Amino acid sequence: MAFWTQTTPGTRDPKRDFRFLLQVPGVAEPWAVKSAAKPNWTVGETPHNFINHKFKFPGRITWSDVQVVLVDPIEPYDTTLGVMQWLKTAGYRIPTTGTANEPYSLAKSKAVFNNPEHRFGAPNGQGPASGGNFVLKQIDAEGNSVDEWTLFNAWIKGFSVSQSNYESDNMQQITLTIAYDYANYEHKLKQVNTAWKEEGVPINDYTIPGNKQ
Protein backbone atom coordinates (compact mmCIF):
# COMPACT_ATOMS: atom_id res chain seq x y z
CA MET A 1 0.00 0.00 0.00
CA ALA A 2 1.28 3.48 -0.83
CA PHE A 3 2.70 5.49 2.07
CA TRP A 4 0.16 8.31 1.68
CA THR A 5 -2.75 5.94 2.38
CA GLN A 6 -1.02 3.72 4.97
CA THR A 7 -2.30 4.32 8.52
CA THR A 8 -1.21 1.08 10.20
CA PRO A 9 0.30 1.82 13.64
CA GLY A 10 4.08 1.98 13.36
CA THR A 11 4.03 3.03 9.71
CA ARG A 12 6.77 5.56 9.06
CA ASP A 13 6.52 8.69 6.97
CA PRO A 14 8.86 9.08 3.98
CA LYS A 15 12.22 10.65 4.74
CA ARG A 16 11.83 14.37 5.44
CA ASP A 17 14.40 17.08 4.75
CA PHE A 18 14.23 18.52 8.27
CA ARG A 19 14.61 15.20 10.09
CA PHE A 20 18.36 14.80 10.31
CA LEU A 21 21.24 14.99 12.75
CA LEU A 22 24.83 15.89 11.97
CA GLN A 23 27.81 16.40 14.17
CA VAL A 24 30.84 17.90 12.49
CA PRO A 25 33.65 16.61 14.73
CA GLY A 26 35.74 19.37 16.21
CA VAL A 27 33.36 22.12 15.14
CA ALA A 28 29.87 22.11 16.66
CA GLU A 29 27.09 20.17 18.31
CA PRO A 30 24.17 18.92 16.13
CA TRP A 31 21.88 21.76 17.22
CA ALA A 32 24.22 24.33 15.61
CA VAL A 33 23.72 22.82 12.12
CA LYS A 34 21.26 24.59 9.78
CA SER A 35 21.69 22.52 6.62
CA ALA A 36 23.90 19.81 5.25
CA ALA A 37 24.31 18.50 1.72
CA LYS A 38 24.46 14.76 1.19
CA PRO A 39 27.26 13.10 -0.78
CA ASN A 40 27.08 13.08 -4.58
CA TRP A 41 29.18 11.09 -6.97
CA THR A 42 29.87 10.92 -10.67
CA VAL A 43 31.40 8.19 -12.78
CA GLY A 44 34.04 9.21 -15.27
CA GLU A 45 33.91 7.80 -18.77
CA THR A 46 36.41 6.76 -21.39
CA PRO A 47 35.14 6.82 -24.98
CA HIS A 48 36.28 4.51 -27.75
CA ASN A 49 35.55 5.51 -31.33
CA PHE A 50 35.10 2.91 -34.03
CA ILE A 51 34.20 4.10 -37.55
CA ASN A 52 30.82 5.83 -37.07
CA HIS A 53 30.22 4.75 -33.49
CA LYS A 54 31.24 5.88 -30.03
CA PHE A 55 31.33 3.42 -27.15
CA LYS A 56 31.63 4.55 -23.54
CA PHE A 57 33.30 2.71 -20.70
CA PRO A 58 32.82 3.61 -17.01
CA GLY A 59 35.86 5.00 -15.24
CA ARG A 60 36.66 6.27 -11.77
CA ILE A 61 34.16 7.34 -9.13
CA THR A 62 34.53 10.96 -8.00
CA TRP A 63 32.85 12.01 -4.75
CA SER A 64 31.78 15.66 -4.74
CA ASP A 65 32.51 18.02 -1.85
CA VAL A 66 29.60 18.74 0.51
CA GLN A 67 28.61 22.02 2.14
CA VAL A 68 27.42 22.44 5.71
CA VAL A 69 25.87 25.62 7.13
CA LEU A 70 26.01 26.23 10.89
CA VAL A 71 25.10 29.03 13.25
CA ASP A 72 27.91 30.56 15.31
CA PRO A 73 26.98 30.55 19.01
CA ILE A 74 29.21 31.97 21.72
CA GLU A 75 28.79 29.16 24.22
CA PRO A 76 29.09 26.37 25.03
CA TYR A 77 30.87 25.87 21.69
CA ASP A 78 31.99 28.67 19.41
CA THR A 79 31.87 27.45 15.79
CA THR A 80 34.52 29.84 14.49
CA LEU A 81 36.82 28.96 17.38
CA GLY A 82 36.33 25.27 16.64
CA VAL A 83 37.28 25.78 12.99
CA MET A 84 40.40 27.75 13.93
CA GLN A 85 41.36 25.10 16.47
CA TRP A 86 40.92 22.53 13.70
CA LEU A 87 43.24 24.55 11.44
CA LYS A 88 45.91 24.71 14.14
CA THR A 89 45.64 20.97 14.87
CA ALA A 90 45.86 20.23 11.13
CA GLY A 91 49.28 21.90 11.10
CA TYR A 92 48.80 25.53 10.09
CA ARG A 93 51.01 28.18 11.71
CA ILE A 94 50.91 31.96 11.29
CA PRO A 95 54.29 33.08 9.89
CA THR A 96 55.35 35.35 12.74
CA THR A 97 58.98 36.34 13.28
CA GLY A 98 59.57 33.58 15.78
CA THR A 99 58.08 30.82 13.60
CA ALA A 100 58.99 31.99 10.09
CA ASN A 101 61.74 29.40 9.86
CA GLU A 102 59.52 26.53 11.00
CA PRO A 103 58.23 24.88 7.81
CA TYR A 104 54.83 23.82 9.14
CA SER A 105 52.13 22.76 6.66
CA LEU A 106 48.85 20.86 6.81
CA ALA A 107 49.05 17.07 7.00
CA LYS A 108 46.17 14.81 6.04
CA SER A 109 46.69 12.61 9.08
CA LYS A 110 46.20 15.68 11.28
CA ALA A 111 43.45 17.34 9.21
CA VAL A 112 40.97 14.44 9.03
CA PHE A 113 38.11 14.71 11.53
CA ASN A 114 38.91 11.41 13.26
CA ASN A 115 42.17 12.87 14.54
CA PRO A 116 41.72 12.49 18.34
CA GLU A 117 43.52 15.81 18.87
CA HIS A 118 40.58 17.80 17.50
CA ARG A 119 38.59 19.70 20.12
CA PHE A 120 35.25 21.46 20.36
CA GLY A 121 35.47 25.26 20.30
CA ALA A 122 34.79 25.94 23.99
CA PRO A 123 35.11 29.54 25.29
CA ASN A 124 38.25 28.65 27.24
CA GLY A 125 39.93 27.80 23.95
CA GLN A 126 40.31 24.09 24.65
CA GLY A 127 37.06 22.17 24.61
CA PRO A 128 36.65 18.41 25.09
CA ALA A 129 38.08 16.00 22.54
CA SER A 130 35.74 15.47 19.59
CA GLY A 131 37.59 13.39 17.01
CA GLY A 132 35.33 11.07 15.03
CA ASN A 133 33.86 10.37 11.60
CA PHE A 134 31.62 12.83 9.79
CA VAL A 135 28.18 11.13 9.88
CA LEU A 136 24.87 12.47 8.57
CA LYS A 137 21.88 10.65 10.05
CA GLN A 138 18.38 10.72 8.62
CA ILE A 139 15.87 10.14 11.42
CA ASP A 140 12.19 9.28 11.71
CA ALA A 141 9.50 11.00 13.79
CA GLU A 142 10.68 9.18 16.93
CA GLY A 143 14.32 10.16 16.41
CA ASN A 144 15.44 6.72 15.25
CA SER A 145 18.17 6.63 12.63
CA VAL A 146 16.77 5.25 9.35
CA ASP A 147 19.89 5.77 7.28
CA GLU A 148 23.39 7.12 7.70
CA TRP A 149 26.00 8.59 5.38
CA THR A 150 29.57 8.31 6.63
CA LEU A 151 32.27 10.44 4.98
CA PHE A 152 35.69 8.86 5.32
CA ASN A 153 38.87 10.90 5.75
CA ALA A 154 36.80 14.12 5.78
CA TRP A 155 38.47 17.49 6.31
CA ILE A 156 37.60 21.17 5.92
CA LYS A 157 38.36 22.46 2.44
CA GLY A 158 36.65 25.86 2.71
CA PHE A 159 35.40 28.21 5.43
CA SER A 160 33.33 31.40 5.17
CA VAL A 161 31.40 33.58 7.61
CA SER A 162 28.21 35.49 6.83
CA GLN A 163 28.53 39.24 6.34
CA SER A 164 28.08 41.62 9.27
CA ASN A 165 25.19 43.93 8.45
CA TYR A 166 23.43 46.67 10.46
CA GLU A 167 20.26 46.03 8.43
CA SER A 168 20.03 42.39 9.49
CA ASP A 169 19.23 40.67 12.79
CA ASN A 170 19.98 37.16 11.53
CA MET A 171 22.22 34.79 13.42
CA GLN A 172 25.76 34.69 12.11
CA GLN A 173 26.33 31.70 9.85
CA ILE A 174 29.37 29.60 9.05
CA THR A 175 29.60 27.73 5.75
CA LEU A 176 32.02 24.83 5.52
CA THR A 177 33.06 22.95 2.40
CA ILE A 178 33.97 19.39 3.32
CA ALA A 179 36.29 17.24 1.20
CA TYR A 180 36.57 13.49 1.70
CA ASP A 181 37.91 10.40 -0.04
CA TYR A 182 34.72 8.35 -0.23
CA ALA A 183 31.39 7.83 1.52
CA ASN A 184 29.22 4.90 2.47
CA TYR A 185 25.48 4.63 2.87
CA GLU A 186 24.02 2.43 5.59
CA HIS A 187 20.34 1.51 5.68
CA LYS A 188 19.16 1.32 9.30
CA LEU A 189 15.43 0.58 9.04
CA LYS A 190 15.76 -3.13 9.82
CA GLN A 191 17.23 -2.26 13.20
CA VAL A 192 14.39 0.18 13.85
CA ASN A 193 11.37 -2.00 13.05
CA THR A 194 11.98 -5.71 12.42
CA ALA A 195 8.21 -6.37 12.38
CA TRP A 196 8.03 -4.96 8.88
CA LYS A 197 10.18 -7.79 7.57
CA GLU A 198 7.89 -10.35 9.19
CA GLU A 199 4.92 -8.78 7.40
CA GLY A 200 6.53 -9.45 4.04
CA VAL A 201 8.22 -6.12 3.27
CA PRO A 202 11.79 -6.88 2.17
CA ILE A 203 14.12 -4.80 4.35
CA ASN A 204 17.84 -5.41 4.42
CA ASP A 205 20.82 -3.64 5.91
CA TYR A 206 23.00 -2.38 3.10
CA THR A 207 26.58 -1.27 2.89
CA ILE A 208 29.02 -1.31 -0.01
CA PRO A 209 31.53 -4.08 0.71
CA GLY A 210 35.13 -3.12 1.41
CA ASN A 211 38.24 -4.65 -0.07
CA LYS A 212 39.13 -8.16 1.07
CA GLN A 213 41.80 -8.32 3.72
C-alpha positions in Angstrom: 0.0 0.0 0.0 1.3 3.5 -0.8 2.7 5.5 2.1 0.2 8.3 1.7 -2.8 5.9 2.4 -1.0 3.7 5.0 -2.3 4.3 8.5 -1.2 1.1 10.2 0.3 1.8 13.6 4.1 2.0 13.4 4.0 3.0 9.7 6.8 5.6 9.1 6.5 8.7 7.0 8.9 9.1 4.0 12.2 10.7 4.7 11.8 14.4 5.4 14.4 17.1 4.7 14.2 18.5 8.3 14.6 15.2 10.1 18.4 14.8 10.3 21.2 15.0 12.8 24.8 15.9 12.0 27.8 16.4 14.2 30.8 17.9 12.5 33.7 16.6 14.7 35.7 19.4 16.2 33.4 22.1 15.1 29.9 22.1 16.7 27.1 20.2 18.3 24.2 18.9 16.1 21.9 21.8 17.2 24.2 24.3 15.6 23.7 22.8 12.1 21.3 24.6 9.8 21.7 22.5 6.6 23.9 19.8 5.2 24.3 18.5 1.7 24.5 14.8 1.2 27.3 13.1 -0.8 27.1 13.1 -4.6 29.2 11.1 -7.0 29.9 10.9 -10.7 31.4 8.2 -12.8 34.0 9.2 -15.3 33.9 7.8 -18.8 36.4 6.8 -21.4 35.1 6.8 -25.0 36.3 4.5 -27.8 35.6 5.5 -31.3 35.1 2.9 -34.0 34.2 4.1 -37.6 30.8 5.8 -37.1 30.2 4.7 -33.5 31.2 5.9 -30.0 31.3 3.4 -27.1 31.6 4.6 -23.5 33.3 2.7 -20.7 32.8 3.6 -17.0 35.9 5.0 -15.2 36.7 6.3 -11.8 34.2 7.3 -9.1 34.5 11.0 -8.0 32.8 12.0 -4.8 31.8 15.7 -4.7 32.5 18.0 -1.9 29.6 18.7 0.5 28.6 22.0 2.1 27.4 22.4 5.7 25.9 25.6 7.1 26.0 26.2 10.9 25.1 29.0 13.3 27.9 30.6 15.3 27.0 30.5 19.0 29.2 32.0 21.7 28.8 29.2 24.2 29.1 26.4 25.0 30.9 25.9 21.7 32.0 28.7 19.4 31.9 27.5 15.8 34.5 29.8 14.5 36.8 29.0 17.4 36.3 25.3 16.6 37.3 25.8 13.0 40.4 27.8 13.9 41.4 25.1 16.5 40.9 22.5 13.7 43.2 24.6 11.4 45.9 24.7 14.1 45.6 21.0 14.9 45.9 20.2 11.1 49.3 21.9 11.1 48.8 25.5 10.1 51.0 28.2 11.7 50.9 32.0 11.3 54.3 33.1 9.9 55.3 35.4 12.7 59.0 36.3 13.3 59.6 33.6 15.8 58.1 30.8 13.6 59.0 32.0 10.1 61.7 29.4 9.9 59.5 26.5 11.0 58.2 24.9 7.8 54.8 23.8 9.1 52.1 22.8 6.7 48.9 20.9 6.8 49.1 17.1 7.0 46.2 14.8 6.0 46.7 12.6 9.1 46.2 15.7 11.3 43.5 17.3 9.2 41.0 14.4 9.0 38.1 14.7 11.5 38.9 11.4 13.3 42.2 12.9 14.5 41.7 12.5 18.3 43.5 15.8 18.9 40.6 17.8 17.5 38.6 19.7 20.1 35.3 21.5 20.4 35.5 25.3 20.3 34.8 25.9 24.0 35.1 29.5 25.3 38.3 28.7 27.2 39.9 27.8 24.0 40.3 24.1 24.7 37.1 22.2 24.6 36.7 18.4 25.1 38.1 16.0 22.5 35.7 15.5 19.6 37.6 13.4 17.0 35.3 11.1 15.0 33.9 10.4 11.6 31.6 12.8 9.8 28.2 11.1 9.9 24.9 12.5 8.6 21.9 10.7 10.0 18.4 10.7 8.6 15.9 10.1 11.4 12.2 9.3 11.7 9.5 11.0 13.8 10.7 9.2 16.9 14.3 10.2 16.4 15.4 6.7 15.3 18.2 6.6 12.6 16.8 5.3 9.4 19.9 5.8 7.3 23.4 7.1 7.7 26.0 8.6 5.4 29.6 8.3 6.6 32.3 10.4 5.0 35.7 8.9 5.3 38.9 10.9 5.7 36.8 14.1 5.8 38.5 17.5 6.3 37.6 21.2 5.9 38.4 22.5 2.4 36.7 25.9 2.7 35.4 28.2 5.4 33.3 31.4 5.2 31.4 33.6 7.6 28.2 35.5 6.8 28.5 39.2 6.3 28.1 41.6 9.3 25.2 43.9 8.4 23.4 46.7 10.5 20.3 46.0 8.4 20.0 42.4 9.5 19.2 40.7 12.8 20.0 37.2 11.5 22.2 34.8 13.4 25.8 34.7 12.1 26.3 31.7 9.8 29.4 29.6 9.0 29.6 27.7 5.7 32.0 24.8 5.5 33.1 23.0 2.4 34.0 19.4 3.3 36.3 17.2 1.2 36.6 13.5 1.7 37.9 10.4 0.0 34.7 8.4 -0.2 31.4 7.8 1.5 29.2 4.9 2.5 25.5 4.6 2.9 24.0 2.4 5.6 20.3 1.5 5.7 19.2 1.3 9.3 15.4 0.6 9.0 15.8 -3.1 9.8 17.2 -2.3 13.2 14.4 0.2 13.8 11.4 -2.0 13.1 12.0 -5.7 12.4 8.2 -6.4 12.4 8.0 -5.0 8.9 10.2 -7.8 7.6 7.9 -10.4 9.2 4.9 -8.8 7.4 6.5 -9.4 4.0 8.2 -6.1 3.3 11.8 -6.9 2.2 14.1 -4.8 4.3 17.8 -5.4 4.4 20.8 -3.6 5.9 23.0 -2.4 3.1 26.6 -1.3 2.9 29.0 -1.3 0.0 31.5 -4.1 0.7 35.1 -3.1 1.4 38.2 -4.7 -0.1 39.1 -8.2 1.1 41.8 -8.3 3.7 
